[in-house]
Amino acid sequence: MKLTRGIHSKGENVSHPEEYDVVVLGSGRARSFAWSLASQGKRVAVVERRNLAGSCPTIACAPSKNVIHGAKVANYFRRGAEFGIAAGDWKVEMPAVRDRKRKMVDGIVARNVNAYRESGAELVKGQGRFVGPRTIEVTADGGTRTLRGNVVVINTGSRARIDSIPGLADARPMTHIEALELDRVPQHLLVLGGGYVGLELAQALRRFGSRVTVIERADALVNREDRDASQALRELFHDEGIAVRTGTHVERVEGRSGESVRLHTTRGGAKEVIEGSDLLVATGRTPNTDGIGLEAAGVERDERGFVKVDERLRTTAPGVWAVGDCAGSPFFTHIGDDDVRVVRDNLAGIDRVTTGRLVPFCLFTDPELARIGLSESEARSRGIAYRLAKIPVAAFIRPWTLSESRGFYKTLVAADSDRILGFTAFAPEAGEVMTIVQLAMTAGLPYTALRDAILVHPTMAEGLATLFRALPARP
């Protein structure tokens, strides 16, 4: 079968739409749901205007981690003498960095194309918008088609937000998309935002050779995390030569990114002008819900523009569901995956909700910052009594073998039981180690299961036993 069906002339199928069991608007994580249903004999269409593999594999998650790994390799070259490697002439070639990323993306796209073919799901390329209940009109250069689904899933994602700061839009700043396509090393990169995207790319581009300054309006980096985590990241950035300005508000912007930019800022009542060559904006996300005709379908949005959904991800329109970023879920691909499972199960008659989910977090700096469950600040704000254990990663062997002894493990356990409430790691492979604790929490295992487990030596996971042995006894 052909991957995509032809686009009919404009208006041909408006009064007699093509009928489908399921229509998915946006080829994000719901595309796997479409493939699964199509392989079972359902008639399924996925409407996509641009990234047929979704944004995560093509312009966001996977590309950024590809580039971040390249920056880590560059950092190893810089630290070569520490590992007994004689220093020599080397330099970063950003076109090659970009081409490695593009090659990976091409491979991912090819696998997605094959998945459409093998499953029988139909990919309809073009701009989709609702023109009626459960009915989507798709416009492309060749004309239009109108599709109606017994079930419609909105999966349009989100995009980088450009705040309404005077002069900011005129400066043509980069978002993560343009930053991951750089074929040069910026002379001095200014990063607006001290969250996940900003910090990951700030460190990567610093390691490629840029001078970097991070500007954050809150009084701490990743300000929703505990202050020891924020401070550890700030110390890391200081040691790598990255300037950090927290508690800093940008009043206006002058210049053009890629040439010269000037940020007029205030901090604690004092004014400061921060100058650089390039500007990267990473201050938040906005949902892709405008211009897709939600009103025609009876789908309501909230005051921030996200699709209104209930705990089962049903919208305000019968038969229409929404998943991922556009539905206001936490902005993580793994949450998008779980959203799809929630919809799948409910359509199959299995009652499943999004409330009470155990959401894992991971910041892919080097070292990584990962958390599952409660932080200390969250536990205190909720009045939850806990026992605390915290150890430096230097307390066990594996980090020393890697020459990466910076960081810590921290856990919260209930004061009156052995239930694990939360875990934070700032360490090499923190995301992998955190997943072990997540599985224990999901299974309802007591912390003693990890404390007493025989863990391979020497690994980063082995530090969990050291951590939980440091936990104070119950009163």
C-alpha positions in Angstrom: 0.0 0.0 0.0 1.1 3.6 -0.5 2.3 5.5 2.6 0.0 8.4 1.9 -3.2 8.7 -0.1 -3.6 11.5 -2.6 -5.0 14.9 -1.7 -8.3 15.6 -3.4 -9.2 18.8 -5.1 -10.5 21.5 -2.7 -14.0 20.9 -1.4 -14.4 17.5 -3.0 -15.1 15.5 0.2 -16.4 18.2 2.6 -20.0 17.0 2.5 -19.0 13.3 2.3 -16.0 12.9 4.5 -13.9 9.7 4.5 -14.8 7.6 7.5 -12.2 6.1 9.8 -12.3 4.2 13.1 -9.6 6.5 14.5 -8.1 9.8 13.3 -5.0 11.2 15.1 -4.2 14.9 14.7 -0.5 15.2 15.1 2.1 12.4 14.8 3.5 12.6 18.3 3.4 9.6 20.7 -0.1 8.6 19.6 1.3 7.4 16.3 2.3 4.1 18.0 -1.4 3.8 19.1 -2.4 4.3 15.5 0.0 1.6 14.3 -1.3 -0.8 16.9 -4.9 -0.3 15.9 -4.2 -0.4 12.2 -2.4 -3.7 12.6 -5.6 -5.1 14.2 -7.5 -4.2 11.1 -8.9 -0.8 12.1 -9.0 2.0 9.6 -6.7 4.6 11.1 -5.3 7.9 9.8 -2.6 10.1 11.3 -2.6 13.8 10.1 0.8 15.5 10.2 1.9 18.8 8.7 5.7 18.5 9.3 7.5 16.0 11.5 6.1 12.6 10.7 8.0 11.0 13.5 6.8 13.7 16.0 8.9 16.5 17.6 10.7 14.4 20.2 12.7 12.2 17.8 13.2 14.8 15.1 13.7 18.3 16.7 13.8 17.9 20.5 14.6 15.1 22.8 16.7 12.7 20.7 18.5 15.4 18.7 19.4 17.3 21.9 20.8 14.2 23.6 22.7 13.4 20.5 24.4 16.8 20.6 24.8 16.7 24.4 26.7 13.4 24.0 28.9 15.0 21.3 29.7 17.8 23.7 30.6 15.2 26.4 33.1 13.7 24.0 34.6 17.1 23.3 34.9 17.6 27.1 36.8 14.3 27.3 39.2 15.6 24.6 39.7 18.7 26.8 40.4 16.6 29.8 42.6 14.2 27.9 45.7 14.6 30.1 43.7 13.5 33.1 43.2 10.1 31.5 46.8 9.8 30.3 46.2 10.9 26.8 48.8 13.4 25.4 47.3 16.7 24.4 47.3 17.5 20.7 45.7 19.6 18.1 41.9 19.2 17.9 38.9 21.4 17.3 35.2 21.1 17.2 33.6 21.0 13.7 30.0 22.0 14.3 28.9 21.0 10.7 30.0 17.5 11.6 28.2 17.7 15.0 25.0 18.7 13.1 25.4 16.1 10.4 25.7 13.3 13.0 22.5 14.5 14.6 20.8 14.7 11.2 21.9 11.2 10.3 20.3 9.9 13.5 17.1 11.7 12.7 17.0 10.4 9.2 17.3 6.9 10.6 14.4 7.5 13.0 12.2 8.9 10.3 12.9 5.9 8.1 11.9 3.5 10.8 8.7 5.5 11.3 7.9 5.3 7.6 8.4 1.6 7.7 6.1 1.3 10.7 3.3 3.1 8.8 3.8 0.7 5.9 3.8 -2.5 8.0 0.9 -1.5 10.2 -1.4 -0.3 7.5 -2.0 3.1 9.2 -2.4 5.9 6.8 -0.2 9.0 7.0 -2.0 12.1 5.7 0.4 15.0 5.2 -0.9 18.5 5.5 -2.4 21.1 7.8 -5.3 19.6 9.7 -8.1 21.5 11.4 -11.5 20.6 12.7 -14.5 21.6 10.6 -17.1 19.8 12.6 -17.6 17.2 15.3 -14.9 14.5 15.0 -14.2 15.9 11.4 -10.9 17.2 10.2 -10.1 18.9 7.0 -6.5 18.4 5.8 -5.0 21.0 3.4 -1.9 20.5 1.4 -0.6 21.8 -1.9 -2.6 19.3 -3.8 -6.0 20.3 -2.3 -8.0 19.1 0.6 -9.4 16.0 2.2 -12.0 15.6 4.9 -11.7 12.8 7.4 -14.1 11.8 10.1 -13.2 9.5 12.9 -15.4 7.5 15.2 -12.6 8.4 17.7 -10.3 11.5 17.3 -7.1 12.0 19.3 -5.5 15.4 19.5 -1.8 15.1 19.8 -0.5 18.4 18.5 2.2 19.0 21.1 3.7 22.4 22.1 6.3 24.8 20.9 8.9 27.1 22.5 7.3 30.3 24.0 8.7 33.7 23.0 7.7 36.1 25.8 6.4 39.5 25.0 9.5 41.3 26.1 10.1 44.5 24.0 12.6 43.8 21.2 12.8 40.0 21.9 10.9 38.8 18.9 12.6 41.4 16.7 16.0 40.0 17.8 15.1 36.7 16.0 16.3 34.5 19.0 17.0 30.8 18.6 14.9 28.2 20.2 16.2 24.7 20.8 15.3 23.9 17.1 17.7 26.4 15.7 20.4 25.8 18.3 20.4 22.1 17.3 21.0 23.1 13.7 24.0 25.4 14.4 26.9 24.9 12.0 29.2 27.3 14.0 30.2 27.8 17.6 28.6 31.0 18.9 31.1 33.5 20.3 29.0 34.4 23.3 25.7 32.7 23.8 23.1 34.3 26.1 20.5 31.7 27.4 17.2 33.0 28.6 15.9 30.4 31.1 17.4 28.2 33.8 15.2 25.2 33.2 15.8 21.9 31.4 16.3 23.0 27.8 18.4 26.1 28.7 20.8 24.3 31.0 21.3 21.3 28.8 22.2 23.4 25.8 24.1 26.0 27.8 26.5 23.3 29.0 26.7 21.6 25.6 27.6 24.8 23.7 30.1 25.8 26.4 31.8 22.5 25.9 31.9 23.0 22.2 33.7 26.3 22.8 31.2 29.1 23.3 31.3 31.6 26.1 27.9 31.2 27.8 25.8 33.3 30.1 22.5 31.9 31.6 19.8 34.5 32.7 17.0 33.2 34.9 14.2 35.3 36.4 13.8 33.0 39.5 16.3 33.1 42.3 17.7 29.6 41.5 18.3 27.3 38.6 15.7 24.6 38.2 13.9 26.5 40.9 11.3 23.8 41.5 14.0 21.4 42.8 15.5 21.5 46.3 18.1 24.1 46.8 21.0 21.6 47.2 20.3 20.4 43.7 20.1 24.0 42.3 23.3 24.9 44.1 25.1 21.8 42.8 24.2 22.8 39.2 25.4 26.3 39.8 28.7 25.1 41.1 29.1 22.8 38.1 28.4 25.7 35.8 30.9 27.9 37.6 33.6 25.3 37.3 32.9 24.9 33.6 33.1 28.7 33.0 29.4 29.3 32.5 28.2 32.6 34.0 24.8 32.5 35.8 22.5 35.4 36.5 19.6 34.4 38.7 16.9 36.7 40.0 17.3 38.7 36.8 14.5 40.2 34.8 15.0 41.1 31.1 13.3 44.5 30.5 14.1 44.8 26.8 16.3 43.4 24.0 18.3 45.1 21.3 20.1 43.8 18.3 19.9 40.6 16.3 20.9 37.1 17.4 23.8 35.8 15.4 25.3 39.3 15.2 25.1 41.2 18.4 22.4 41.3 21.2 22.1 43.5 24.3 19.8 42.5 27.2 18.7 45.3 29.4 18.1 43.7 32.8 17.3 44.4 36.4 18.4 42.4 39.4 17.6 43.5 43.0 16.8 47.0 41.8 20.1 47.4 40.0 20.2 47.7 36.2 22.7 45.8 34.1 23.3 45.4 30.3 24.4 41.9 29.3 25.9 41.6 25.8 26.4 38.6 23.6 26.6 37.4 20.0 23.7 34.9 20.1 20.4 34.5 22.0 18.7 31.3 22.9 15.2 31.5 24.4 14.2 28.6 26.7 11.7 30.1 29.1 8.7 27.7 28.6 6.3 26.1 26.2 3.0 27.0 24.7 0.5 24.5 23.3 -0.1 24.0 19.6 -3.9 24.5 19.9 -4.5 27.7 17.9 -5.6 27.6 14.3 -6.9 24.0 14.4 -10.6 24.7 14.6 -11.3 23.3 18.1 -14.4 25.5 18.4 -15.9 23.8 15.4 -15.6 20.5 17.1 -16.9 21.6 20.5 -13.4 21.2 22.1 -12.8 23.8 24.8 -9.4 25.2 25.9 -8.4 26.5 29.3 -7.1 30.0 30.0 -3.6 29.1 29.0 -4.6 27.5 25.7 -4.4 23.9 26.7 -7.1 21.5 25.6 -9.5 20.9 28.5 -9.5 17.2 29.5 -10.7 15.2 32.4 -8.7 12.6 34.3 -9.2 10.1 31.5 -8.1 12.6 28.9 -11.5 13.1 27.4 -12.2 16.5 26.0 -15.4 18.5 26.2 -16.5 17.0 22.8 -17.8 13.4 22.7 -15.5 11.0 21.0 -12.5 13.4 21.1 -9.5 12.8 23.3 -6.3 14.8 23.8 -2.8 13.6 24.9 0.6 15.0 25.7 1.7 18.6 25.9 -1.4 20.1 24.2 -3.5 18.6 27.0 -1.5 20.3 29.7 0.3 17.1 30.8 3.9 17.4 32.1 6.2 18.2 29.2 7.9 14.9 28.9 7.8 12.3 26.2 7.4 9.5 28.7 4.2 11.2 30.0 2.9 11.5 26.4 3.4 7.7 26.2 1.5 7.1 29.3 -1.3 9.5 28.2 -1.7 7.3 25.1 -1.9 4.2 27.3 -4.7 5.9 29.4 -6.7 6.6 26.2 -6.1 3.1 24.8 -7.2 1.4 28.0 -10.3 3.6 28.4 -11.3 2.9 24.8 -10.9 -0.8 25.6 -13.2 -0.5 28.6 -10.4 -0.5 31.2 -10.8 2.4 33.6 -7.5 4.3 33.9 -6.8 7.8 35.0 -3.9 10.3 35.0 -4.2 11.3 38.6 -1.7 10.0 41.1 1.0 9.2 38.5 4.5 8.8 39.7 6.3 11.2 37.3 10.1 10.7 36.8 12.3 13.8 36.0 15.7 13.8 34.4 17.9 16.8 33.4 20.5 15.6 30.9 23.4 17.8 32.0 26.7 16.1 32.8 26.3 14.9 35.5 22.6 14.3 35.3 20.0 15.5 37.8 17.1 13.0 38.3 14.2 12.8 40.7 11.2 10.5 41.4 8.6 11.2 44.0 8.7 14.0 46.6 11.5 16.5 47.1 12.3 17.8 50.5 10.6 21.1 49.8 7.4 19.4 48.5 7.3 17.1 51.6 7.6 20.1 53.9 5.0 22.1 52.1 2.5 19.2 52.4 3.3 18.5 56.0 4.5 15.0 55.3 6.9 13.6 58.0 9.9 11.9 56.6 13.4 10.5 57.3 16.2 11.7 55.2 19.4 10.1 54.0 22.0 11.9 51.8 25.4 10.8 50.7 28.0 12.2 48.3 28.6 9.9 45.3 32.3 9.9 46.4 31.1 7.6 49.2 31.2 4.6 46.8 33.7 3.3 44.3 32.2 3.6 40.7 32.4 7.5 40.4 36.1 7.3 41.3 36.8 4.9 38.4 35.1 7.4 36.1 36.9 10.5 37.5 33.4 11.8 38.1 33.1 12.1 41.9 30.9 15.2 41.9 27.3 14.9 43.1 25.0 13.2 45.6 22.2 10.7 46.2 19.3 11.7 48.5 16.2 9.9 49.6 13.1 10.5 51.7 11.4 7.7 53.5 8.2 7.9 55.5 8.8 8.7 59.2 6.4 6.0 60.4 7.0 3.2 57.8 9.6 1.9 55.4 7.8 3.4 52.3 10.1 5.4 49.9 8.7 8.8 49.3 11.2 10.3 47.0 14.7 10.0 45.5 17.0 12.6 43.9 20.4 12.0 42.3 22.9 14.5 40.9 25.4 12.1 39.5 26.6 10.2 36.4 23.9 7.9 35.1 21.4 9.5 37.5 18.4 8.8 35.3 19.2 5.1 35.1 19.7 4.8 38.9 16.5 6.8 39.6 14.6 4.2 37.5 15.5 1.5 39.9 14.0 3.4 42.8 11.0 4.3 40.7 10.3 0.6 40.1 10.7 -0.1 43.8 8.2 2.7 44.6 5.8 1.5 42.0 5.9 -2.0 43.4 5.4 -0.8 46.9 8.6 -2.3 48.1 10.1 -1.0 51.4 13.4 0.8 51.2 15.0 -2.2 52.9 14.6 -4.2 49.6 17.2 -1.9 48.1 19.3 -1.6 51.2 19.7 -5.3 51.5 19.9 -6.2 47.7 23.1 -7.7 46.3 24.0 -5.0 43.8 26.8 -5.4 41.2 30.2 -3.9 42.2 31.3 -1.4 41.0 28.3 0.3 39.6 26.4 3.6 40.1 23.4 1.5 41.3 25.5 0.0 44.1 25.4 3.4 45.8 21.7 2.9 46.5 22.6 0.3 49.2 25.1 2.8 50.7 22.4 5.5 50.7 19.6 3.4 52.3 22.0 2.1 54.9 22.5 5.7 56.0 18.8 6.2 56.7 18.0 6.9 60.3 16.0 4.3 62.1 12.3 4.8 62.7 11.5 6.5 66.0 
